[in-house]
C-alpha cells in the first residue's frame, strides 16, 4: 500500500503521501493522513496504519541535539530507541529470531531527510529525495526526472505521487503534503 515521498533542498524538507488504505483486493481512500508533524519532525509512513497512529499520537519525539554534526548519530540512537519503545508499548513491533522489526517511514528534521527501514536502520540519501511504499519505484523515477529543474519541492512531490497513482493500484489521491524548515524545533 501507498507511496510516501520525501525531498529536501538542504533547508526545507517536504514529505507527501497518498490516502490509499489497501486490504486484499480492496483499495479505499482514508481520511487519516499518512503524513504529519510530531514535534519538530515531519513524518510520512507506510507499512501499517496502526504503526502510523503510534508514531503520530503516542511517540514522544525526542528533541534533537543542537548543531548538525551529531544529528545522524542521534537519529540512529536516541530517536530510533524512542520509536522502538513506542511501537513495543503500542503492541505493534514484532520480533523474529531475536531481531526486532517495525515498519518503513520517512522523517524530516532541520533540512535533512531520513529513511527508516523495517529493521530500524536509518538512511540518508545522497540525492536529497527518496520514496517508500508500493509506489516507491515509480515515484523515484518522477523525482529523478524533475531533479535539476526549477520545480518547487512541493510540486515535485505531487508530480511523483501523481505518477505513482497513475501506475500503481495501491496509490490513491488525495495527497497530503507537509513541510518543515531547517531550524524547526
N, C-alpha and C positions, 0 to 999 in steps of 0.2 A: 504494500500500500504506500502511496504518497510520493511526493517529491518535495524536498526541502533544499533550498539553495542559499548559499551564503557568499558574500562578496565584500571585499574591503579595498579601499584606496590608501590605507595606512592611517587614516584618521577617522573615517566613518565605516561602520560595519552595517550592512543590510542583510537581514535574513528574511526569506519569504517562503511561504508554504501553501500547499493546496488544502482542500477541505474534504478529501475522499475518506470515507470510512469503508473499508473493504472486509467482507466476511464471506468466504466461499465464492459463489458466483454473483454476489450482490455488491454493488458499489453505491453508497449513498452519501450525499454531501452532509457534513456535520457542522453544527454551529460552534462547537468548542474548538477554538483555534489551536493549531499545532505550533504557532509562533507567538511568543510573548516575552515580556521582560520579567526578571526576578532580580531585584536589587539593581546593581549596575550592569547586569548581564542581559543580553538579548539571546534567546534560546529558540531553537526550532528542532522538533523531534520527529522521528519515525519509530517503527517497531511496535509500539503499543500506546493506546490512549491512556491506559492506566499509568504507564510509566510517565507520560507527559503530565498527567494530573498530579502525580507526586512531585515531579520537578517544579511544577508551577505553584502548587499550594502548600506542600509540606516541606520541601527542601529550603532550609535557611541558608541562602547563598552567602558564603564567607566573603569578607571584603579582601580583595587582592592587595598585596603589598604595594607601597609607593614605588615608583620607578618601573622601567620596562625590563631591566636586566633579569629579574627573578620571576617574571610573570609566567614563563613556560614551566619552570620548576614548580611554581605554586599550583598551576593548573594540573600538573601531573601528581601532585601530592595533596595539599590542603583542599583544593576544590574537589578532586576525584574522591578522596576519602569521605567528604561530606555527602557526595552523591551516593556512594556505595551504602553508607549508613541509612540515608533516607529511603533508598529503594528496599533495603532489608526490612526496615521498620514498617514500610508500606506494604510489605508482603509481595513484592514484585520480583526482586532479584532471584536468580537461580544459581545453583551450584552443581557442577558435574565433574567428577574425578578431581575434587578439591580445587576446581577453578571456578571462580565466580563469573557470572555473566549478567550484563544489564541490557542495554539497547544502544541504538545509534542516535546521536543528536549533534547539532552544531551549537557553538557558543561564541558570541562576540563580546569582546571587552577591550576598552582602550585602543580601538583601532585595529585590533587583531582578531583573527578568525580561527577557531579551533574546531576540529572534528573529533568527537568522542565515539569510539568504536565499542562494540558489544563486550569486548574483553577489557574495557576501561583504558585502553591506550589513548593517548592524546596526540593528535596530529595537527600540524600547522603547514598548510600547503604553500609551496613556493610561488604558485601562480596568483595567489590572492583571492581565489574562489574555490568552491567545492560544492558538492551536492550529495545527498543521501536519499535512500528510498528506491522504490522500483523504477522511478523515472529518472534516476541519477545520471545514467549514461547519456540520455537524450539532453537533459538539462546542461550537463557538462559540455556537450557539443555546442549548444547555443551560447554558453558563456565564453567558450573559446573563440567562436566565430565573431563575437562582439568585443573581444579584448582589443585594446588599442584604438577603439573608436571614441567618439565624443559622447556616446550614450551615457546618461546618468546611471549611477549604480542601481537605483530602483527600477529604471526602465530595462536594464539588462536582466535583473532578477525576474521581472514579469515576463520578458521575452523567453527566458529559459523555462519558466513554468508553463507558458502557453505552448511551447514546443513539446514539453513532456505530456501535457494534457491531450495534445493532438495525436500523439503516437502511442501513449500508454493507457491501457484500460484501468489502471489503478490510480490515475491522477485526475482530479476534477477541480474546476473553479467553484466558488470564488476563491481568490487568493488573499492571503494576509501578508502584509509587509510591515516589518518593524526595523527601525534603525537606531543606532546608538553612536555617540560621538567619542572621540579618543579619550577625553578626560572625564567621562561619566564615572560616577561612583564616589 
